[in-house]
Amino acid sequence: MVALLAIGGGVAALFATGVIALPGDGGPTASATAPVTAAVETRPQTPTASAAPPKRPLETLPGRWESDTGRTLDAVLSGNTVEFRVVDPAQFTGQDYSAGEARFVLRADSPDATTFTVEDRIRPLPPSGHTYSANARSTCLVLWSQAAGKPLRATLAGARLSVDFVKIEPDSANFVVESGKTVVSCRKLDTLRATLLPGVLNKR
C-alpha cells in the first residue's frame, strides 16, 4: 500500500511539473513540435514579348521630305515601292501636277538595300504662256528610269536621300496646241535626250 502511494505520488509530481501533460491542457504535443514545411505557390511564367524586327530601309522612307529646291513631298509605301507624292501643286507651277500625284517612285534593289532604282515622272513645262488641258496631263507625262544609258539611282543615308533625276528640253514641236495657248497633248517626249540632274531630299 505504501509502495502504491509512492508511485502515485511520483506520477502526480510529473503531472505537476509538466513533464506529463494531459490532452487539451496546452502542453507540448507531437504535432506542435513537428517541423512545418511551407507551401510554395508555383505560378506559370508570362512569356516576354519579343522585340519588333528592325525596319528595312524601304520601310523607313514614308513621311514628309523636302527637296534642296524647297519642294515638299510625302513618301507613301505602296507595295514594294515608295511613291514621293506632291503636297502643294503650286510648288510645281506650270507642270500641272496634282496633289497626291507621284513625282517620282523608288524600288529597293534588295530587301535590306539602302540603294534604290528611280522612276522619274516628268511633265515638262509647256511653252511660255501656255497651259495644259485636262486631257494633256497623261500624254505629257513621261516615265524615265535612265539617263545617258545609265539607270537612275537613289541612296539613303540616315535622313538624307540623294536622287538621280532627269532633265529634258522639249521644243514647240513636242506640244500640240489648240485654242490659242492650250496644250492638248504631247508627242515624242520619250525620244528627247535626257541628262542627269542630281538632287537631295531631307526628311522632316
GUTI-503727 format. One line per field, with one value per residue: x, y, z of N, C-alpha, C in turn; residue number from 1; residue in one letter. Coordinates in Angstrom, 3 decimals, padded with zeros to 6 digits. Example, Ala and Ser with C-alpha at 12.3 -4.5 7.8 and 13.67 -1.06 7.14 Angstrom:
n.east <- (013.190,012.850)
n.north <- (-005.690,-002.250)
n.up <- (007.800,007.080)
ca.east <- (012.300,013.670)
ca.north <- (-004.500,-001.060)
ca.up <- (007.800,007.140)
c.east <- (013.200,012.900)
c.north <- (-003.300,000.030)
c.up <- (007.800,007.870)
num <- (1,2)
residu <- (a,s)
END
This chain:
n.east <- (000.840,001.935,003.886,002.348,001.226,003.483,004.268,002.033,002.298,004.635,003.892,001.980,003.606,005.026,002.998,002.486,004.805,004.740,005.970,004.552,001.732,-001.702,-004.151,-005.213,-004.478,-002.774,-000.138,003.014,002.750,002.939,002.288,002.702,005.396,006.449,008.296,007.445,006.584,006.683,004.238,004.855,003.854,003.533,003.757,002.769,005.155,005.062,005.290,007.809,007.497,008.741,011.271,010.419,011.101,013.752,013.099,013.120,015.202,013.575,011.156,011.551,011.315,008.709,006.922,007.320,009.168,011.666,012.876,016.077,015.462,013.381,010.883,008.081,007.388,005.401,006.250,005.031,004.349,003.805,002.973,005.761,007.112,007.969,006.189,006.807,004.962,003.256,002.711,001.986,000.703,001.279,003.954,004.991,004.544,002.965,003.604,001.503,001.060,-000.903,-002.253,-001.118,-000.270,002.205,005.487,008.003,009.204,010.430,012.192,013.371,016.645,017.230,015.805,017.134,018.616,020.102,020.069,018.330,016.257,015.182,012.224,011.558,009.097,008.115,006.547,006.925,007.590,005.234,005.290,006.249,003.785,001.730,-000.741,-001.663,-004.247,-006.922,-006.949,-004.406,-002.669,-002.006,-000.741,001.418,003.070,005.977,007.734,010.817,013.638,016.282,019.247,021.314,022.012,022.444,021.174,018.823,019.486,019.029,020.139,020.088,020.965,020.778,018.684,018.818,018.386,019.711,019.103,018.854,017.703,016.016,016.637,014.997,014.665,012.252,010.908,008.821,007.776,007.165,004.768,001.258,-000.872,-003.903,-006.708,-005.503,-003.466,-003.405,-002.229,-002.934,-002.019,001.004,003.966,006.395,008.057,009.481,011.588,013.447,016.658,017.993,019.354,021.387,020.293,021.240,019.784,018.774,017.054,015.683,014.558,011.838)
n.north <- (-001.207,001.202,001.368,001.714,004.179,005.705,005.464,006.595,009.152,009.971,010.008,012.004,014.099,014.347,015.136,017.580,019.036,019.304,017.526,015.378,015.796,016.438,015.630,018.412,020.342,022.318,021.703,020.508,018.853,016.191,017.130,019.852,020.135,019.103,019.512,022.138,022.394,024.933,025.840,026.355,028.468,027.902,029.746,030.075,031.202,034.317,034.741,036.752,039.590,039.508,041.512,043.921,043.337,045.061,047.858,047.621,049.325,050.463,050.664,052.681,055.015,056.279,059.285,062.867,064.798,067.174,068.850,069.935,072.124,073.255,072.098,070.202,066.852,063.938,060.802,057.650,054.346,051.818,048.813,047.145,049.443,052.949,055.864,059.200,061.814,064.705,067.524,070.279,071.623,074.148,074.499,073.417,074.981,075.382,072.820,071.255,069.254,067.320,067.436,064.811,063.326,061.154,062.216,061.073,057.649,055.042,051.935,049.168,047.786,045.386,043.558,044.555,046.676,049.940,051.372,052.389,051.901,054.368,055.896,058.470,060.821,062.842,065.785,068.094,071.668,073.622,075.426,078.888,080.917,079.170,076.674,073.509,071.347,069.439,066.900,066.660,066.001,063.270,062.393,064.014,063.276,061.628,058.663,058.085,056.022,055.934,057.746,058.986,056.394,055.185,053.688,055.311,056.199,056.043,056.924,056.184,057.772,057.827,060.416,061.578,061.714,060.962,061.571,060.595,062.550,063.428,065.579,067.184,068.834,069.961,071.209,073.456,071.724,069.427,069.763,069.795,072.222,073.864,076.083,078.611,079.073,076.636,073.573,070.489,067.955,065.907,064.958,062.551,062.957,061.065,060.526,062.429,063.793,062.869,064.221,063.800,064.862,065.556,065.389,066.276,065.214,065.860,064.362,065.452)
n.up <- (000.000,000.817,-001.092,-003.455,-002.977,-003.039,-005.700,-006.907,-005.928,-007.209,-009.890,-009.805,-009.191,-011.571,-013.312,-012.155,-012.607,-015.266,-016.923,-017.824,-019.752,-019.798,-022.307,-024.184,-022.343,-023.086,-023.137,-024.537,-027.680,-030.117,-032.641,-032.399,-032.130,-034.432,-037.487,-039.787,-043.115,-045.469,-047.863,-051.244,-053.720,-057.105,-059.955,-063.335,-065.742,-067.378,-070.796,-072.243,-074.365,-077.627,-079.190,-081.677,-085.110,-086.820,-088.994,-092.532,-094.944,-097.045,-095.732,-093.954,-095.274,-095.656,-094.970,-094.495,-096.783,-097.832,-100.630,-101.982,-103.417,-102.156,-102.382,-101.242,-100.418,-099.919,-098.801,-099.563,-098.769,-101.095,-101.782,-102.963,-103.443,-103.008,-103.187,-103.934,-103.294,-104.543,-102.521,-102.453,-105.209,-106.220,-105.933,-108.150,-110.398,-113.509,-114.446,-113.918,-111.971,-109.714,-106.357,-104.361,-106.476,-107.813,-107.865,-108.172,-108.049,-105.969,-105.928,-104.102,-104.364,-103.150,-100.328,-097.969,-098.835,-099.103,-101.321,-104.271,-107.185,-109.503,-110.660,-112.548,-112.875,-115.232,-116.185,-118.455,-118.447,-120.219,-123.394,-123.117,-121.649,-122.184,-121.264,-119.811,-121.017,-119.470,-120.607,-121.589,-119.589,-119.181,-121.596,-121.672,-119.659,-118.853,-118.094,-116.688,-116.375,-116.750,-117.740,-120.237,-120.874,-118.432,-115.465,-113.300,-109.941,-106.371,-103.113,-099.703,-096.710,-093.526,-092.666,-095.098,-098.544,-101.586,-104.940,-108.337,-110.871,-113.959,-116.709,-119.310,-122.491,-124.145,-127.296,-129.231,-131.106,-129.768,-128.554,-128.837,-129.797,-129.255,-129.651,-129.245,-126.764,-125.430,-124.473,-125.738,-126.040,-126.001,-127.839,-128.708,-126.503,-125.137,-126.740,-126.504,-125.618,-122.569,-119.660,-116.731,-113.545,-110.516,-107.238,-103.859,-100.973,-097.754,-094.763,-092.835)
ca.east <- (000.000,002.837,004.554,001.408,001.101,004.715,004.217,001.028,002.825,005.611,003.157,001.365,004.659,005.336,001.937,002.604,005.952,004.501,006.664,003.460,000.614,-002.984,-004.655,-006.005,-004.096,-001.846,001.224,003.582,002.231,003.771,002.008,003.228,006.855,006.862,008.700,006.400,007.091,005.851,003.781,005.342,002.966,004.247,002.955,003.344,005.862,004.478,006.314,008.150,007.275,009.988,011.465,009.976,012.239,014.063,012.515,014.004,015.402,012.422,010.071,011.862,011.152,007.455,006.943,007.438,010.518,011.809,013.987,017.014,014.867,012.297,009.603,007.684,006.803,005.041,006.626,003.973,004.654,002.778,003.512,007.229,007.644,007.598,005.853,007.007,003.794,003.182,001.903,001.463,000.892,001.799,005.415,005.334,003.759,003.087,003.732,000.164,000.954,-001.999,-001.931,-001.183,000.308,003.590,006.508,008.933,008.945,011.628,012.099,014.590,017.447,017.031,015.066,017.905,019.489,019.866,020.072,017.044,016.094,014.327,011.354,011.296,007.841,008.276,005.658,007.753,006.913,004.772,005.874,005.949,002.459,000.761,-001.184,-002.123,-005.652,-007.078,-006.626,-002.978,-001.866,-001.490,000.172,002.601,003.836,006.875,008.430,012.221,014.376,017.708,019.709,022.606,022.297,022.706,019.955,018.701,019.677,018.857,020.872,019.619,021.970,020.063,017.509,019.196,018.167,020.291,018.298,019.124,016.555,016.268,016.301,014.758,014.423,011.382,010.644,007.412,007.336,006.730,003.475,000.137,-001.565,-005.187,-007.409,-004.594,-002.303,-003.716,-001.594,-003.922,-001.279,002.440,004.427,007.812,008.849,010.361,012.743,014.356,017.892,017.833,020.599,021.265,020.138,021.244,019.016,018.854,015.888,015.906,013.314,011.479)
ca.north <- (000.000,002.336,001.437,002.270,005.611,006.353,005.534,007.601,010.481,010.332,010.372,013.319,015.114,014.527,015.995,018.937,019.734,019.463,016.521,014.661,016.725,015.859,016.141,019.643,021.292,023.321,021.229,020.148,017.668,015.797,017.999,021.189,020.143,018.557,020.573,022.570,022.726,025.973,025.559,027.345,028.559,027.976,030.434,029.966,032.393,035.020,034.902,038.140,039.938,039.626,042.831,044.021,043.321,046.400,048.179,047.613,050.701,050.961,050.934,053.892,056.192,057.027,060.510,064.116,065.142,068.466,068.819,071.053,073.271,073.765,071.443,069.245,065.620,062.907,059.456,056.717,052.970,051.228,047.513,047.101,050.731,054.146,056.984,060.539,062.484,066.169,068.069,071.586,071.774,075.474,074.409,072.895,075.843,075.175,071.416,070.693,068.116,067.468,067.000,063.362,062.664,060.736,062.941,060.002,056.382,054.266,050.490,048.698,046.810,044.145,043.919,045.282,047.643,051.382,051.965,052.155,052.340,055.560,056.185,059.913,061.069,064.242,066.522,069.298,072.955,073.892,076.661,080.085,081.490,078.110,075.831,072.174,070.985,068.271,065.685,066.622,065.595,061.901,062.237,064.855,062.724,060.577,057.968,057.871,055.169,056.053,058.938,058.745,054.960,054.698,053.676,056.315,055.587,056.856,056.362,056.672,057.853,058.438,061.187,062.254,060.881,061.504,061.018,060.966,062.967,063.610,066.875,067.156,070.170,069.890,072.456,073.620,070.585,068.352,070.107,070.027,073.374,074.242,077.191,079.664,078.711,075.461,072.328,069.409,066.692,065.993,063.890,062.209,063.403,059.978,060.415,063.537,063.487,063.075,064.410,063.512,066.033,065.082,066.145,065.808,065.462,065.608,064.030,066.404)
ca.up <- (000.000,000.866,-002.412,-004.445,-002.728,-003.506,-007.179,-007.260,-005.660,-008.257,-011.121,-009.587,-009.305,-013.002,-013.885,-011.612,-013.213,-016.704,-017.746,-018.496,-019.936,-020.181,-023.607,-024.154,-021.295,-023.602,-023.073,-025.834,-028.365,-031.253,-033.787,-032.128,-032.244,-035.734,-038.439,-040.725,-044.449,-046.075,-049.231,-052.203,-054.875,-058.379,-060.965,-064.690,-066.188,-068.522,-071.834,-072.562,-075.769,-078.379,-079.786,-083.066,-086.031,-087.341,-090.294,-093.689,-095.426,-097.799,-094.795,-093.186,-096.135,-095.544,-094.166,-095.268,-097.220,-098.502,-101.577,-101.873,-104.110,-101.332,-102.659,-100.221,-100.937,-098.948,-099.229,-099.191,-099.134,-101.952,-102.162,-102.832,-103.894,-102.242,-104.065,-103.376,-103.858,-104.464,-101.433,-102.874,-106.659,-106.538,-105.964,-109.481,-111.281,-114.949,-114.808,-113.734,-111.060,-108.765,-105.003,-104.222,-107.654,-107.598,-108.623,-108.545,-107.353,-105.662,-105.703,-103.454,-105.102,-102.403,-099.117,-096.965,-099.503,-098.908,-102.659,-104.916,-108.558,-109.547,-111.802,-112.531,-113.609,-115.649,-117.087,-118.640,-118.574,-121.590,-123.938,-122.339,-121.844,-122.472,-120.151,-120.199,-120.861,-118.594,-121.361,-121.918,-118.444,-119.311,-122.737,-121.463,-118.545,-119.321,-117.017,-117.013,-115.445,-117.043,-118.453,-120.882,-120.852,-117.078,-114.641,-112.240,-108.640,-105.159,-101.977,-098.412,-095.645,-092.408,-093.092,-096.344,-099.721,-102.824,-106.028,-109.723,-111.665,-115.390,-117.298,-120.754,-123.039,-125.331,-128.019,-129.621,-131.918,-128.880,-127.956,-129.743,-129.232,-129.840,-128.990,-128.828,-125.953,-124.614,-124.917,-125.625,-125.967,-126.275,-128.711,-128.788,-125.367,-124.715,-127.649,-126.217,-124.895,-121.128,-118.924,-115.300,-112.686,-109.115,-106.258,-102.484,-100.110,-096.333,-094.079,-091.783)
c.east <- (000.860,003.542,003.651,001.278,002.329,004.727,003.236,001.537,003.834,004.956,002.539,002.388,005.025,004.285,002.119,003.725,005.806,005.249,005.671,002.292,-000.614,-003.411,-005.482,-005.571,-003.065,-000.420,001.734,002.991,003.127,003.564,002.587,004.714,007.349,007.257,007.599,007.048,006.166,005.486,004.238,004.444,003.783,003.339,003.589,003.989,005.183,005.548,006.560,007.976,008.620,010.072,011.028,011.193,012.502,013.447,013.566,014.104,014.200,011.291,010.329,011.603,009.836,007.535,007.100,008.906,010.508,013.045,014.898,016.536,013.647,010.941,009.339,006.987,006.484,005.400,005.603,004.354,003.493,003.312,005.011,007.887,007.272,007.385,006.086,005.992,003.809,002.254,001.219,001.723,001.484,003.326,005.915,004.552,004.049,003.144,002.455,000.148,-000.205,-001.561,-002.110,-000.625,001.773,004.529,007.625,008.680,010.273,011.284,013.430,015.314,017.314,016.382,015.837,018.809,019.098,020.012,018.809,017.123,015.035,013.489,010.968,010.103,007.781,007.145,006.350,006.915,006.449,005.460,005.412,004.567,001.379,000.398,-001.623,-003.633,-005.721,-006.658,-005.136,-002.129,-001.249,-000.482,001.443,003.421,004.665,007.618,009.845,012.879,015.878,017.990,021.103,023.014,022.568,021.421,019.983,018.741,019.354,019.562,020.396,020.763,021.329,018.785,017.779,019.074,018.718,019.630,018.806,017.812,016.991,015.865,016.136,014.426,013.589,011.297,009.202,006.883,006.828,005.363,002.441,-000.745,-002.854,-005.769,-006.452,-003.386,-002.583,-003.078,-002.581,-003.260,000.198,002.848,005.949,008.664,009.863,011.565,013.775,015.602,017.694,019.199,020.340,021.220,020.092,020.436,019.133,017.556,016.269,014.563,013.061,011.268)
c.north <- (001.236,002.510,002.056,003.764,006.352,006.509,006.607,008.986,010.915,010.738,011.741,014.422,015.378,015.391,017.430,019.706,019.898,018.485,015.681,015.627,015.972,016.416,017.389,020.608,022.294,022.882,020.845,018.878,017.379,016.723,019.383,021.250,019.610,019.690,020.863,022.959,023.735,025.594,026.688,027.319,028.739,028.601,030.266,031.269,033.001,035.219,036.364,038.389,040.105,041.008,042.821,044.027,044.719,046.611,048.068,049.032,051.272,051.376,052.173,055.169,056.948,058.185,061.714,064.442,066.510,068.429,070.017,072.280,073.813,073.149,070.341,068.049,064.681,061.544,058.469,055.331,052.390,049.905,047.465,048.369,051.821,055.281,058.295,061.462,063.987,066.579,069.357,071.769,073.126,075.487,073.893,073.670,075.561,073.715,070.621,069.385,068.384,066.979,065.486,062.605,062.327,061.547,061.998,058.803,055.654,052.796,050.017,047.694,045.427,044.534,044.777,046.363,049.074,052.127,051.525,052.529,053.447,055.554,057.658,060.193,062.555,064.680,067.867,070.575,073.151,075.150,077.884,080.643,080.461,077.345,074.477,072.070,069.755,066.989,065.554,066.057,064.220,061.763,063.053,064.423,061.552,059.992,057.638,057.013,055.191,057.363,058.652,057.279,054.380,054.736,054.764,055.616,056.585,056.137,057.020,056.637,058.588,059.115,061.958,061.273,061.585,060.799,061.512,061.305,063.146,065.016,066.703,068.573,070.058,071.237,072.458,072.438,069.435,068.606,070.335,071.099,073.638,075.399,078.218,079.131,077.562,074.219,071.192,068.030,066.957,064.823,063.782,062.776,062.337,059.786,061.526,063.053,063.838,063.215,064.217,064.809,065.559,066.003,065.514,066.165,065.113,065.353,065.008,065.688)
c.up <- (000.000,-000.475,-003.466,-004.270,-003.220,-005.012,-007.616,-007.030,-006.691,-009.548,-010.985,-009.717,-010.744,-013.704,-013.438,-012.259,-014.713,-017.570,-018.499,-018.577,-020.318,-021.537,-023.393,-023.097,-021.755,-023.571,-024.439,-026.375,-029.540,-032.430,-033.590,-032.345,-033.567,-036.658,-039.436,-042.047,-045.108,-047.498,-050.146,-053.424,-056.153,-059.429,-062.334,-065.107,-067.408,-069.584,-072.147,-074.048,-076.465,-079.033,-081.243,-083.987,-086.576,-088.716,-091.392,-094.246,-096.176,-096.867,-093.936,-093.986,-095.937,-094.558,-095.077,-095.535,-097.889,-099.383,-101.374,-102.638,-103.361,-101.591,-101.639,-100.856,-099.783,-099.515,-098.678,-099.688,-099.932,-102.484,-101.917,-103.364,-102.895,-103.232,-103.316,-104.045,-103.593,-103.323,-101.886,-104.373,-107.051,-106.581,-107.320,-110.540,-112.751,-115.347,-114.548,-112.948,-110.110,-107.389,-104.894,-105.407,-107.378,-108.488,-109.056,-107.641,-107.143,-105.470,-105.123,-104.344,-104.484,-101.085,-098.124,-097.557,-099.155,-100.229,-103.384,-106.391,-108.570,-110.821,-111.693,-113.438,-113.969,-116.572,-117.290,-118.654,-120.009,-122.126,-123.137,-122.680,-122.128,-121.195,-120.692,-120.072,-119.958,-119.311,-121.656,-120.788,-118.606,-120.447,-122.574,-120.246,-119.058,-118.126,-117.468,-115.935,-115.716,-117.774,-118.974,-120.784,-119.480,-116.249,-113.574,-110.891,-107.525,-104.023,-100.697,-097.405,-094.471,-092.885,-094.372,-097.505,-100.953,-104.001,-107.373,-110.419,-113.120,-115.805,-118.797,-121.213,-124.319,-126.025,-128.484,-130.423,-131.053,-128.244,-129.051,-129.103,-130.004,-129.041,-128.415,-128.079,-124.991,-125.223,-124.674,-125.598,-126.248,-127.162,-128.665,-127.647,-124.947,-125.632,-127.394,-125.480,-123.420,-120.479,-117.433,-114.492,-111.231,-108.207,-104.884,-101.763,-098.679,-095.645,-092.958,-090.450)
num <- (1,2,3,4,5,6,7,8,9,10,11,12,13,14,15,16,17,18,19,20,21,22,23,24,25,26,27,28,29,30,31,32,33,34,35,36,37,38,39,40,41,42,43,44,45,46,47,48,49,50,51,52,53,54,55,56,57,58,59,60,61,62,63,64,65,66,67,68,69,70,71,72,73,74,75,76,77,78,79,80,81,82,83,84,85,86,87,88,89,90,91,92,93,94,95,96,97,98,99,100,101,102,103,104,105,106,107,108,109,110,111,112,113,114,115,116,117,118,119,120,121,122,123,124,125,126,127,128,129,130,131,132,133,134,135,136,137,138,139,140,141,142,143,144,145,146,147,148,149,150,151,152,153,154,155,156,157,158,159,160,161,162,163,164,165,166,167,168,169,170,171,172,173,174,175,176,177,178,179,180,181,182,183,184,185,186,187,188,189,190,191,192,193,194,195,196,197,198,199,200,201,202,203,204)
residu <- (m,v,a,l,l,a,i,g,g,g,v,a,a,l,f,a,t,g,v,i,a,l,p,g,d,g,g,p,t,a,s,a,t,a,p,v,t,a,a,v,e,t,r,p,q,t,p,t,a,s,a,a,p,p,k,r,p,l,e,t,l,p,g,r,w,e,s,d,t,g,r,t,l,d,a,v,l,s,g,n,t,v,e,f,r,v,v,d,p,a,q,f,t,g,q,d,y,s,a,g,e,a,r,f,v,l,r,a,d,s,p,d,a,t,t,f,t,v,e,d,r,i,r,p,l,p,p,s,g,h,t,y,s,a,n,a,r,s,t,c,l,v,l,w,s,q,a,a,g,k,p,l,r,a,t,l,a,g,a,r,l,s,v,d,f,v,k,i,e,p,d,s,a,n,f,v,v,e,s,g,k,t,v,v,s,c,r,k,l,d,t,l,r,a,t,l,l,p,g,v,l,n,k,r)
END
